[in-house]
């Protein structure tokens, strides 16, 4: 997905400059937990770094004005051997309560990111037990087109990418619904992409699939799918009428969040 490539490029460049800065002249601070506000380095990119006299937990505050996808990465620095390591990060709400279980490892040197979908508001990214670190967050403001129920399904225009958002902290049962009208009996093509920190299930309902069919499951991946006869992989022309796509979190990953894209066409 193009948005992801843009975020990664900016994160990598800024992180390298921050890490180099940590090697030269950073002032040490006392141990103990600390709260710092992340700095807006450039449009859509926030940074934070620190050097402490002992291992400590740092709460990095970020305020988002719109629903967003955020990509978090960074590195710690072992100054005695000038070697970079991964960071342990946890996303917290405005009251510093965890929005996920445990923590995630991120590592900019190895292009490893933690990706979240979030509502507008105040968040803290907790960096766990590090002496020297640099943290970078890429923010991509995004729409949230999906309807909350089948009856409120949002319309998918033909052959046009539509983006949806699964937000962290939502009910695990929350799903997004879309609909589109088919006026010609042809093969349906669906293009589905997820840029996410969790697994999303995609389902299709309509005249050719009255009981519904599971299209795919994706986490930070995507694919192209065609209408098929049930129980086979043979492409099939679908019946005319209204079709629905449901996007939901996989049952084994109830706290997953991030963005996804849908597009449909006929052939």
C-alpha atoms as a printed R data frame, in Angstrom:
    type eleno elety resid chain resno       x       y       z
1   ATOM     1    CA   UNK     A     1   0.000   0.000   0.000
2   ATOM     2    CA   UNK     A     2   1.351   3.398  -0.990
3   ATOM     3    CA   UNK     A     3   0.608   5.073   2.366
4   ATOM     4    CA   UNK     A     4   2.671   2.505   4.216
5   ATOM     5    CA   UNK     A     5   5.709   2.948   1.979
6   ATOM     6    CA   UNK     A     6   5.589   6.720   2.525
7   ATOM     7    CA   UNK     A     7   5.417   6.324   6.310
8   ATOM     8    CA   UNK     A     8   8.281   3.826   6.407
9   ATOM     9    CA   UNK     A     9  10.611   6.015   4.328
10  ATOM    10    CA   UNK     A    10  10.078   9.044   6.580
11  ATOM    11    CA   UNK     A    11  10.446   7.001   9.751
12  ATOM    12    CA   UNK     A    12  13.685   5.401   8.654
13  ATOM    13    CA   UNK     A    13  15.371   8.672   7.652
14  ATOM    14    CA   UNK     A    14  14.353  10.503  10.828
15  ATOM    15    CA   UNK     A    15  15.210   7.638  13.130
16  ATOM    16    CA   UNK     A    16  18.748   7.309  11.791
17  ATOM    17    CA   UNK     A    17  19.363  11.027  12.427
18  ATOM    18    CA   UNK     A    18  17.990  10.716  15.951
19  ATOM    19    CA   UNK     A    19  20.111   7.694  16.771
20  ATOM    20    CA   UNK     A    20  23.243   9.427  15.515
21  ATOM    21    CA   UNK     A    21  22.383  12.371  17.743
22  ATOM    22    CA   UNK     A    22  22.228  10.063  20.736
23  ATOM    23    CA   UNK     A    23  25.866   9.156  20.206
24  ATOM    24    CA   UNK     A    24  26.995  12.749  20.555
25  ATOM    25    CA   UNK     A    25  26.300  15.000  23.470
26  ATOM    26    CA   UNK     A    26  22.972  13.795  24.880
27  ATOM    27    CA   UNK     A    27  22.457  14.846  28.478
28  ATOM    28    CA   UNK     A    28  21.805  12.048  30.955
29  ATOM    29    CA   UNK     A    29  18.794  12.300  33.249
30  ATOM    30    CA   UNK     A    30  17.909  10.598  36.522
31  ATOM    31    CA   UNK     A    31  16.220   7.234  36.635
32  ATOM    32    CA   UNK     A    32  12.495   6.786  37.221
33  ATOM    33    CA   UNK     A    33   9.376   6.967  35.087
34  ATOM    34    CA   UNK     A    34   8.928  10.118  33.018
35  ATOM    35    CA   UNK     A    35   6.276  11.614  30.743
36  ATOM    36    CA   UNK     A    36   7.337  13.572  27.665
37  ATOM    37    CA   UNK     A    37   5.366  15.100  24.813
38  ATOM    38    CA   UNK     A    38   6.383  13.900  21.386
39  ATOM    39    CA   UNK     A    39   7.617  16.584  18.996
40  ATOM    40    CA   UNK     A    40   6.169  17.169  15.542
41  ATOM    41    CA   UNK     A    41   9.275  16.771  13.391
42  ATOM    42    CA   UNK     A    42   7.537  17.214  10.057
43  ATOM    43    CA   UNK     A    43   4.002  16.769   8.768
44  ATOM    44    CA   UNK     A    44   2.726  13.414   9.976
45  ATOM    45    CA   UNK     A    45   5.916  12.418  11.838
46  ATOM    46    CA   UNK     A    46   6.424  12.705  15.615
47  ATOM    47    CA   UNK     A    47   9.655  11.948  17.484
48  ATOM    48    CA   UNK     A    48  10.938  11.423  21.011
49  ATOM    49    CA   UNK     A    49  14.327  10.403  22.417
50  ATOM    50    CA   UNK     A    50  16.086  10.244  25.743
51  ATOM    51    CA   UNK     A    51  19.208   9.215  27.637
52  ATOM    52    CA   UNK     A    52  18.798   8.111  31.255
53  ATOM    53    CA   UNK     A    53  21.229   7.129  33.971
54  ATOM    54    CA   UNK     A    54  19.360   3.894  34.619
55  ATOM    55    CA   UNK     A    55  16.690   1.747  32.989
56  ATOM    56    CA   UNK     A    56  13.325   3.485  33.146
57  ATOM    57    CA   UNK     A    57   9.842   3.596  31.634
58  ATOM    58    CA   UNK     A    58   9.017   6.597  29.438
59  ATOM    59    CA   UNK     A    59   5.468   7.672  28.563
60  ATOM    60    CA   UNK     A    60   5.557   9.456  25.209
61  ATOM    61    CA   UNK     A    61   2.439  11.625  24.775
62  ATOM    62    CA   UNK     A    62   0.848  12.191  21.373
63  ATOM    63    CA   UNK     A    63  -2.380  14.071  20.579
64  ATOM    64    CA   UNK     A    64  -4.299  13.183  17.412
65  ATOM    65    CA   UNK     A    65  -7.004  15.477  16.079
66  ATOM    66    CA   UNK     A    66  -8.603  12.965  13.686
67  ATOM    67    CA   UNK     A    67  -9.081   9.209  13.336
68  ATOM    68    CA   UNK     A    68  -5.702   7.887  12.186
69  ATOM    69    CA   UNK     A    69  -3.472   5.004  11.373
70  ATOM    70    CA   UNK     A    70  -0.210   5.224  13.324
71  ATOM    71    CA   UNK     A    71   3.012   3.305  12.687
72  ATOM    72    CA   UNK     A    72   5.410   3.146  15.648
73  ATOM    73    CA   UNK     A    73   9.089   2.242  15.428
74  ATOM    74    CA   UNK     A    74  12.404   3.008  17.094
75  ATOM    75    CA   UNK     A    75  15.585   1.608  18.595
76  ATOM    76    CA   UNK     A    76  17.455   1.592  21.851
77  ATOM    77    CA   UNK     A    77  21.185   2.298  21.924
78  ATOM    78    CA   UNK     A    78  23.711   0.296  23.929
79  ATOM    79    CA   UNK     A    79  26.325   3.014  24.349
80  ATOM    80    CA   UNK     A    80  29.074   0.753  25.693
81  ATOM    81    CA   UNK     A    81  29.234  -1.136  22.400
82  ATOM    82    CA   UNK     A    82  27.483   1.370  20.083
83  ATOM    83    CA   UNK     A    83  24.915  -1.209  19.039
84  ATOM    84    CA   UNK     A    84  21.213  -0.690  18.346
85  ATOM    85    CA   UNK     A    85  18.504  -2.942  19.762
86  ATOM    86    CA   UNK     A    86  14.735  -3.272  19.538
87  ATOM    87    CA   UNK     A    87  12.278  -1.345  21.718
88  ATOM    88    CA   UNK     A    88   9.362  -2.649  23.764
89  ATOM    89    CA   UNK     A    89   6.349  -0.378  23.263
90  ATOM    90    CA   UNK     A    90   2.749  -0.392  24.513
91  ATOM    91    CA   UNK     A    91  -0.075   1.891  23.371
92  ATOM    92    CA   UNK     A    92  -1.965   3.494  26.279
93  ATOM    93    CA   UNK     A    93  -5.105   5.644  26.438
94  ATOM    94    CA   UNK     A    94  -5.346   9.186  27.841
95  ATOM    95    CA   UNK     A    95  -5.388   7.786  31.409
96  ATOM    96    CA   UNK     A    96  -2.268   5.719  30.756
97  ATOM    97    CA   UNK     A    97  -4.243   2.477  30.725
98  ATOM    98    CA   UNK     A    98  -2.996  -0.186  28.257
99  ATOM    99    CA   UNK     A    99  -5.022  -0.650  25.070
100 ATOM   100    CA   UNK     A   100  -3.281  -3.941  24.300
101 ATOM   101    CA   UNK     A   101  -1.965  -6.918  26.219
102 ATOM   102    CA   UNK     A   102   1.728  -6.831  27.010
103 ATOM   103    CA   UNK     A   103   3.991  -4.985  24.603
104 ATOM   104    CA   UNK     A   104   5.227  -5.121  21.016
105 ATOM   105    CA   UNK     A   105   8.824  -5.175  19.824
106 ATOM   106    CA   UNK     A   106   9.735  -2.535  17.234
107 ATOM   107    CA   UNK     A   107  13.045  -2.158  15.437
108 ATOM   108    CA   UNK     A   108  13.609   0.523  12.798
109 ATOM   109    CA   UNK     A   109  16.954  -0.932  11.766
110 ATOM   110    CA   UNK     A   110  15.123  -4.101  10.736
111 ATOM   111    CA   UNK     A   111  11.978  -2.310   9.465
112 ATOM   112    CA   UNK     A   112   9.747  -3.662  12.226
113 ATOM   113    CA   UNK     A   113   6.719  -1.536  13.147
114 ATOM   114    CA   UNK     A   114   3.702  -1.614  15.442
115 ATOM   115    CA   UNK     A   115   0.612  -0.466  13.547
116 ATOM   116    CA   UNK     A   116  -2.638   0.762  15.110
117 ATOM   117    CA   UNK     A   117  -5.941   2.286  14.081
118 ATOM   118    CA   UNK     A   118  -7.021   4.961  16.559
119 ATOM   119    CA   UNK     A   119  -9.766   7.489  17.177
120 ATOM   120    CA   UNK     A   120  -9.021  11.182  17.708
121 ATOM   121    CA   UNK     A   121  -7.684  11.829  21.208
122 ATOM   122    CA   UNK     A   122  -4.669  11.671  23.514
123 ATOM   123    CA   UNK     A   123  -2.459   8.585  23.675
124 ATOM   124    CA   UNK     A   124   0.766   7.520  25.349
125 ATOM   125    CA   UNK     A   125   3.339   5.202  23.829
126 ATOM   126    CA   UNK     A   126   5.149   3.546  26.709
127 ATOM   127    CA   UNK     A   127   8.773   2.601  26.127
128 ATOM   128    CA   UNK     A   128   9.660  -0.083  28.659
129 ATOM   129    CA   UNK     A   129  12.905  -0.183  30.641
130 ATOM   130    CA   UNK     A   130  15.422   1.519  28.397
131 ATOM   131    CA   UNK     A   131  18.343   3.844  29.142
132 ATOM   132    CA   UNK     A   132  18.821   5.328  25.662
133 ATOM   133    CA   UNK     A   133  16.164   5.306  22.973
134 ATOM   134    CA   UNK     A   134  14.717   7.031  19.931
135 ATOM   135    CA   UNK     A   135  11.033   6.687  19.056
136 ATOM   136    CA   UNK     A   136   9.322   7.750  15.826
137 ATOM   137    CA   UNK     A   137   5.596   7.703  15.021
138 ATOM   138    CA   UNK     A   138   4.171   8.142  11.540
139 ATOM   139    CA   UNK     A   139   0.576   9.403  11.452
140 ATOM   140    CA   UNK     A   140  -1.751   8.956   8.487
141 ATOM   141    CA   UNK     A   141  -5.136  10.622   8.967
142 ATOM   142    CA   UNK     A   142  -7.797   8.449   7.394
143 ATOM   143    CA   UNK     A   143 -11.501   8.215   6.802
144 ATOM   144    CA   UNK     A   144 -13.712   5.475   8.185
145 ATOM   145    CA   UNK     A   145 -16.257   4.654   5.528
146 ATOM   146    CA   UNK     A   146 -17.843   1.447   6.836
147 ATOM   147    CA   UNK     A   147 -21.401   1.244   8.137
148 ATOM   148    CA   UNK     A   148 -21.980  -0.172  11.619
149 ATOM   149    CA   UNK     A   149 -24.656  -2.673  10.526
150 ATOM   150    CA   UNK     A   150 -25.850  -4.358   7.341
151 ATOM   151    CA   UNK     A   151 -28.846  -1.996   7.233
152 ATOM   152    CA   UNK     A   152 -26.440   0.980   7.397
153 ATOM   153    CA   UNK     A   153 -23.899  -0.406   4.949
154 ATOM   154    CA   UNK     A   154 -21.831   2.193   3.105
155 ATOM   155    CA   UNK     A   155 -21.938   2.148  -0.696
156 ATOM   156    CA   UNK     A   156 -18.823   0.948  -2.541
157 ATOM   157    CA   UNK     A   157 -18.412   2.692  -5.913
158 ATOM   158    CA   UNK     A   158 -17.339   0.397  -8.728
159 ATOM   159    CA   UNK     A   159 -13.591   0.132  -9.403
160 ATOM   160    CA   UNK     A   160 -12.644   2.632  -6.694
161 ATOM   161    CA   UNK     A   161 -10.525   2.060  -3.589
162 ATOM   162    CA   UNK     A   162 -12.385   2.731  -0.339
163 ATOM   163    CA   UNK     A   163 -10.544   2.857   2.970
164 ATOM   164    CA   UNK     A   164 -11.886   1.728   6.344
165 ATOM   165    CA   UNK     A   165 -10.531   1.913   9.886
166 ATOM   166    CA   UNK     A   166 -10.615  -0.598  12.741
167 ATOM   167    CA   UNK     A   167  -9.882   1.353  15.909
168 ATOM   168    CA   UNK     A   168  -8.080  -0.002  18.940
169 ATOM   169    CA   UNK     A   169 -10.228  -0.129  22.069
170 ATOM   170    CA   UNK     A   170 -13.450  -0.900  20.197
171 ATOM   171    CA   UNK     A   171 -15.643  -3.861  21.041
172 ATOM   172    CA   UNK     A   172 -14.275  -7.069  19.546
173 ATOM   173    CA   UNK     A   173 -17.724  -7.629  18.025
174 ATOM   174    CA   UNK     A   174 -17.674  -4.360  16.074
175 ATOM   175    CA   UNK     A   175 -17.759  -4.831  12.294
176 ATOM   176    CA   UNK     A   176 -17.871  -2.657   9.169
177 ATOM   177    CA   UNK     A   177 -20.407  -3.151   6.375
178 ATOM   178    CA   UNK     A   178 -20.375  -2.161   2.698
179 ATOM   179    CA   UNK     A   179 -22.759  -2.731  -0.217
180 ATOM   180    CA   UNK     A   180 -22.671  -2.525  -4.002
181 ATOM   181    CA   UNK     A   181 -25.109  -3.214  -6.807
182 ATOM   182    CA   UNK     A   182 -24.453  -5.677  -9.625
183 ATOM   183    CA   UNK     A   183 -26.489  -5.113 -12.801
184 ATOM   184    CA   UNK     A   184 -24.654  -7.561 -15.101
185 ATOM   185    CA   UNK     A   185 -23.987 -11.254 -14.598
186 ATOM   186    CA   UNK     A   186 -20.179 -11.325 -14.753
187 ATOM   187    CA   UNK     A   187 -17.230 -12.543 -12.688
188 ATOM   188    CA   UNK     A   188 -16.741 -10.428  -9.568
189 ATOM   189    CA   UNK     A   189 -13.207  -9.290  -8.704
190 ATOM   190    CA   UNK     A   190 -12.413  -8.041  -5.200
191 ATOM   191    CA   UNK     A   191  -9.135  -6.359  -4.260
192 ATOM   192    CA   UNK     A   192  -8.529  -6.382  -0.504
193 ATOM   193    CA   UNK     A   193  -5.590  -4.966   1.461
194 ATOM   194    CA   UNK     A   194  -4.975  -4.630   5.190
195 ATOM   195    CA   UNK     A   195  -2.337  -2.463   6.842
196 ATOM   196    CA   UNK     A   196  -2.899  -3.613  10.362
197 ATOM   197    CA   UNK     A   197  -1.630  -4.770  13.718
198 ATOM   198    CA   UNK     A   198  -4.240  -7.519  13.837
199 ATOM   199    CA   UNK     A   199  -6.080 -10.103  11.746
200 ATOM   200    CA   UNK     A   200  -9.237  -9.036   9.873
201 ATOM   201    CA   UNK     A   201 -11.823 -11.374   8.334
202 ATOM   202    CA   UNK     A   202 -13.638 -10.394   5.111
203 ATOM   203    CA   UNK     A   203 -17.031 -11.878   4.164
204 ATOM   204    CA   UNK     A   204 -19.292 -11.596   1.091
205 ATOM   205    CA   UNK     A   205 -23.113 -11.856   1.049
206 ATOM   206    CA   UNK     A   206 -25.589 -11.534  -1.814
207 ATOM   207    CA   UNK     A   207 -27.816 -13.371  -4.331
208 ATOM   208    CA   UNK     A   208 -25.056 -15.837  -5.280
209 ATOM   209    CA   UNK     A   209 -24.028 -16.335  -1.619
210 ATOM   210    CA   UNK     A   210 -27.234 -16.155   0.389
211 ATOM   211    CA   UNK     A   211 -25.601 -17.739   3.455
212 ATOM   212    CA   UNK     A   212 -22.412 -15.762   3.016
213 ATOM   213    CA   UNK     A   213 -18.876 -16.813   2.164
214 ATOM   214    CA   UNK     A   214 -15.588 -15.996   3.851
215 ATOM   215    CA   UNK     A   215 -13.321 -14.328   1.314
216 ATOM   216    CA   UNK     A   216 -10.039 -14.144   3.245
217 ATOM   217    CA   UNK     A   217  -8.194 -13.202   6.424
218 ATOM   218    CA   UNK     A   218  -5.415 -10.604   6.320
219 ATOM   219    CA   UNK     A   219  -2.914  -8.991   8.669
220 ATOM   220    CA   UNK     A   220  -0.711  -6.413   6.954
221 ATOM   221    CA   UNK     A   221  -1.172  -8.209   3.613
222 ATOM   222    CA   UNK     A   222  -3.584  -8.231   0.678
223 ATOM   223    CA   UNK     A   223  -4.789 -10.070  -2.380
224 ATOM   224    CA   UNK     A   224  -7.135 -10.262  -5.377
225 ATOM   225    CA   UNK     A   225 -10.160 -12.576  -5.201
226 ATOM   226    CA   UNK     A   226 -12.807 -13.743  -7.691
227 ATOM   227    CA   UNK     A   227 -16.329 -15.060  -7.337
228 ATOM   228    CA   UNK     A   228 -16.238 -18.883  -7.323
229 ATOM   229    CA   UNK     A   229 -18.684 -21.746  -7.099
230 ATOM   230    CA   UNK     A   230 -19.069 -22.850  -3.490
231 ATOM   231    CA   UNK     A   231 -16.657 -25.622  -2.619
232 ATOM   232    CA   UNK     A   232 -14.490 -25.028  -5.696
233 ATOM   233    CA   UNK     A   233 -11.945 -22.591  -7.094
234 ATOM   234    CA   UNK     A   234 -13.763 -22.278 -10.424
235 ATOM   235    CA   UNK     A   235 -14.566 -18.670 -11.345
236 ATOM   236    CA   UNK     A   236 -18.289 -18.024 -11.569
237 ATOM   237    CA   UNK     A   237 -20.474 -15.257 -12.950
238 ATOM   238    CA   UNK     A   238 -22.541 -13.891 -10.089
239 ATOM   239    CA   UNK     A   239 -26.257 -13.160 -10.131
240 ATOM   240    CA   UNK     A   240 -27.432  -9.558 -10.353
241 ATOM   241    CA   UNK     A   241 -28.580  -7.759  -7.207
242 ATOM   242    CA   UNK     A   242 -27.140  -6.163  -4.070
243 ATOM   243    CA   UNK     A   243 -24.031  -7.596  -2.436
244 ATOM   244    CA   UNK     A   244 -22.557  -6.886   0.996
245 ATOM   245    CA   UNK     A   245 -19.017  -7.081   2.376
246 ATOM   246    CA   UNK     A   246 -18.490  -7.464   6.118
247 ATOM   247    CA   UNK     A   247 -15.133  -6.676   7.759
248 ATOM   248    CA   UNK     A   248 -14.562  -8.009  11.281
249 ATOM   249    CA   UNK     A   249 -11.736  -8.810  13.651
250 ATOM   250    CA   UNK     A   250 -10.724 -12.447  13.682
251 ATOM   251    CA   UNK     A   251 -12.083 -14.209  16.774
252 ATOM   252    CA   UNK     A   252  -8.556 -15.127  17.907
253 ATOM   253    CA   UNK     A   253  -7.342 -11.497  17.649
254 ATOM   254    CA   UNK     A   254 -10.062  -9.362  19.317
255 ATOM   255    CA   UNK     A   255  -7.842  -6.287  19.868
256 ATOM   256    CA   UNK     A   256  -6.575  -5.981  16.310
257 ATOM   257    CA   UNK     A   257  -6.633  -2.517  14.736
258 ATOM   258    CA   UNK     A   258  -5.482  -0.720  11.618
259 ATOM   259    CA   UNK     A   259  -6.738   0.238   8.168
260 ATOM   260    CA   UNK     A   260  -7.921  -1.744   5.160
261 ATOM   261    CA   UNK     A   261  -8.896  -1.031   1.543
262 ATOM   262    CA   UNK     A   262 -11.619  -2.553  -0.639
263 ATOM   263    CA   UNK     A   263 -12.281  -2.363  -4.376
264 ATOM   264    CA   UNK     A   264 -14.652  -4.288  -6.646
265 ATOM   265    CA   UNK     A   265 -15.075  -4.704 -10.384
266 ATOM   266    CA   UNK     A   266 -16.728  -7.040 -12.920
267 ATOM   267    CA   UNK     A   267 -15.109  -9.028 -15.750
